[in-house]
Amino acid sequence: MSDSHRSGTQTILRHWREAVPDDRLAHLVKDATRALVRSLSIRLAEHGVSFGHWSFLRILWEGDGITQRELSDQAGVMEPTTFSALKTMEKLGYITRRQLENDRKKVYVFLTPEGRALKSRLVPLAEEVNGIAVEDVSAQDIAATRAVLLAIIENLARNEQQSDKRMPSTRALARLTAEGRHRPRKSG
């Protein structure tokens, strides 16, 4: 581990333990996610796979032959992001995209044998990162953490369903910002 990375990690830990031990949970979850993603990304890079591609591969390993839109929805990313990633993944030989005879409007995504074979090489890397992340954490604490995180996800999903607010597309958000409709509110 480089000195700069070690000091960055220590800074984050000091921040959470000393500076703002009661800061918002969202920030803590974000920093934990960032650490997990970084750790996995380092390992994936050794196999020439980006974290973005990993996200799509995980979904496709569970069931390929889904549409690009379904893949975007399941990955939680915008369709242009998915399109760009899939284009690259196709060039790398991980997937093929094609229309089906009975549905010429939609593009379906299928793993190639090479894309399917990545699973046996990459999943152990994710398992290793998860093991490192919970080292010296009791089984009860892990179970409680999972339960709390699932409850948070469910609560926020329910709130979104009950609300009239929706996540705007990147294009719509850019348009709203350009029109000045999303200016921060002045406090006072």
N, C-alpha and C positions, 0 to 999 in steps of 0.2 A: 504494500500500500504506500503510495507516495505521501510525502510530508504534507503537501497541500490538501490532499483528500483527507488525511488523518486529522488535520487541523479543522477542516470543514465539518467533519463528523463531530468533532469535539465541540465546535461552536454550536451546532444544532442541539447536541445533548445539553450543553450548558444553558442554552436558551430555554429549553423545556423544563429543566430541573431547577434553574435559579431565577432567570429573568421573568418568565411568565408561566409558572407552573399551573395556573388555572386558566390559561388562554383557551379560546374556542376549540372545541373538539375537531371541527373541520380542518383546522390548521395542523393538528397532530396527525389526523388521518392522512392528510396530504403529504406530510413529511415522511410518514411511514410508507406510504405508497411510493414516493420518490425513491426511498432507500431500497425497497423491494425491486422496483423497476430497474434501477441502476445495477443492482447486484445480478439480476437475471440478464440484463442487456450485455454486461461484460461477458457472461458465459455464452450467450447466443452469438456474440460477435466472433468468438473463437470458431464457430461453425458457419460463419458467413450469413447469419440470419439476423435481420433487424427486429427490434421489439414490435414495431408496427406489423410486420409480417407474422410474427408469433401470434399476435392477437387474432388475426384472421385464420391462421392455421389451426389454432385451438378449436375454433368454431367449426371449421370444416372437418376436422378429425371426428367430431361428434356426429356429423351428418352432412356430407357434401351434396351437391345437386340442388342447392338453394339459389335463389335469385340474388343479384347484386344488392338490391334494396333490402332483402331480408338479412343479408350479411351485414350491411350498414347498420340496420336496426339492432341486430344482436351485438355488434361490436360497439355500438353507441357513438358512431362517428357519422359525419355527413357523407352523402353519396359521392361528391367529388373526391374526397379523401380515399374512399374505398376504390373508386375507379382508378385513381393514380396508383395505389398500392397493387391492385390486381394486375394492372398493365405490367408492372415490374415483376410481379410474381410469375406471370405468364412467361416473360422473357427468361426468367431463371429456371423455368421448367417445373414449377411447383403446382401449377393449376392450368386448366383450360377453361375457356369461356365459350359458351355456345347457346344458340337458340334451339328450342325444341320444336319438333314438327307441329305439335298441336298448340303451340303458344309462341308465335314469332315476335311478339312485342317485348318479351322479357329475355334477359340474358342470365343464364344459369352458370354457376361456378362449380367445377369438378376438380378434385385433386388428381394429379398424375401419380403414377407409382412412386416417383421421386418425392413428391410432396407428402404422400402417405408414409413413406419410409422415414421421413424426418421425425416422426412422432417418437420412434424408439430411441432416437439420439437426443431429442430436445426435452421431452417430458422429465427424464431423470434430472436435468439441470434445474428445472422449476422445483422439483421435489427437494433437491439439495438446498436451494435458496430458502424454501419454506422451513426446512429442518434447521438451518442456521438461524432463521428469524425467531424461532420459538425455543431455541436452545436455553435450557435452564428455566423455562416457563412451565408451570405445573399443568397437567391435563385439565384440571378444573378451571384454571385461568384461561386456557385456550378455548375451552367450551364456552365459558362466559363471554369471552371476546367475540366469538363467532355469533353467539345469540344476540349480543348487543348490536353488532354490525348489521346483522340480518334485520333486526327490529328497526334500526335507523333507515335502512333501504326501504323496508315496507312502509314505514311512516311517511317518508318523503314521496314515495310513489303514490300512496293514497292521497296525500295532500295535493299532488299534481293532478290527479284524476278529479278531485273535488273542486279544483280551482279552474278559473277560466284562463289562467296564464299558461302559455306554451313556450317552449324553447324555439326562438326564431332561427331560421336558417342563417348561415353565414352571410349570404347575400342580403337577406332582409335586415339583419342586424347592421350591416354596413350602410344600407340605405337609411335606416332610422338614425344612425349616428351622423351621417352626412346631412340629414335634414335637421339635426339639432334636437331631436325629440328624446334623446337619451342623455341629457346633460345631468351631471350629479346635482342632487338637491342641496341647496344651501342650508346649513344648520344654523339655528339661531334662536 
